[in-house]
Amino acid sequence: MNHPLLPLSLLFLQMSLLAFGGANSILPELQRQVVDVHHLMTPHTFAALFALAQAAPGPNMMVISLIGWNVAGLSGAILTMVCAVTPSSVLTFLVARAWYRFRDAPWRRAIQRGLLPVTAGLLLSSAALLIKATTLDWSLGLLTAAVTVLLLTTRIHPMLVLGGAAVLGAVGMVG
Amino acid sequence: MASPPSDGIRASNNRPTITGLFTGFFMIGVRGFGGVLPWARRTIVEERQWLSAAEFTEVLGLCQFLPGGNIINVSVAVGSRFRGGPGAVAAILGLMLAPVAIVIGLGAIYDQFAEQPVVRRAFASLAAAASAFVLTASLKIAAPLRGRWLAMAIAALTFVAIAVIRLPLPLAMPVLAVASILLLWWFEV
């Protein structure tokens, strides 16, 4: 069977249990699989889908249903989301019951401490790959830098930033 | 204005039904533009008072520890705590329904108008800004590593393995995670 939803479903089932820190830490692998291995879309389409997901409300996993939707419509969106959410949710369901017994255990803190640098490296990788895909010219690179400084130094609302960026692009000031 | 109950009944009053879990998490999902967690705290702790602030922090700690979206894990943990498996399913469906519908709607609009230069430029700028969000999040996560050379080296090694060499994550992640946990356990107390 060569339907693209099969490898995509298997990919998300697998990624679900590796997504420490949410969907952003698996973006590099998603991009590698969807763009480089299975050739389902270009890096720019991937970045555009990510931007759409960022503009929608809800969990930061929304890019996953957009990838499924882009490949196979509504059924693709639902199937990829179910595949991405089920394994981690079952794990949470099982662990939540036992959690109180070992919440103060030293090994739990050790695991949490040890995962942090790996998560940081994964998120930095996501950022680098997205920036590479979205910097189509110098003005867009400048926009990314300016937004980063804005987000780091002020408490401006995220939707205001995204809306402002879209308007700047629409009127032709960047891009 | 209803006066708040002043005795021990209060806790059981706030035990949500299956429908309550669905609607509560639906409101969290639909209002969460640009970040869901503040809304989750507000709905669960302040508005519906299912959990105390301390309990919520405890649940969130567990959910950040496990793989998967933090808020999705919160919905599973809270739903199952009050209503078992059906509660978890109701909470997660409530959370996901509106955002999935909205994001697919946005995708359809994008597809329809992607050829128009104005829309294309707007989305190029939106995408550039969206990558800045990920960069900001990664810098904030990485900030506590500053000055800890071993942790910084592990983060850098992860970056090289994933972003530069582009190793498959299912291969690289378990090795990096186990190595990181053991190294920090031994050398950084």
Interface residues (C-beta under 8 A of the other chain):
Chain A: Q14 M15 S16 L17 L18 A19 F20 G21 G22 A23 N24 I26 L27 P28 E29 R32 D36 A47 A48 L49 F50 A51 L52 A53 Q54 A55 A56 P57 G58 P59 N60 M61 M62 S65 L66 W69 N70 L74 A77 I78 M81 V85 P87 S88 S89 L91 T92 F93 V95 A96 R97 W99 R103 R108 A110 I111 Q112 R113 G114 L115 L116 P117 V118 T119 A120 G121 L122 L123 L124 S125 S126 A127 A128 L129 L130 I131 A133 T134 T135 L136 L140 G141 L143 T144 A145 A146 V147 T148 L151 L152 H157 P158 M159 V161 L162 G164 A165 A166 V167 L168 G169 A170 G172 V174 G175
Chain B: G29 V30 R31 G32 F33 G34 G35 V36 E58 V59 G61 L62 C63 Q64 F65 L66 P67 G68 G69 N70 I71 I72 N73 V76 A77 S80 R81 G85 A88 I92 L95 M96 A98 P99 V100 I102 V103 I104 L106 G107 Y110 A114 V118 V119 R121 A122 F123 A124 S125 L126 A127 A128 A129 A130 S131 A132 F133 V134 L135 T136 A137 S138 L139 K140 I141 A142 P144 L145 A151 M152 I154 A155 A156 L157 T158 F159 A161 I162 A163 R166 P168 L169 P170 M173 L176 A177 S180 I181 L182 L183 L184 W185 E188
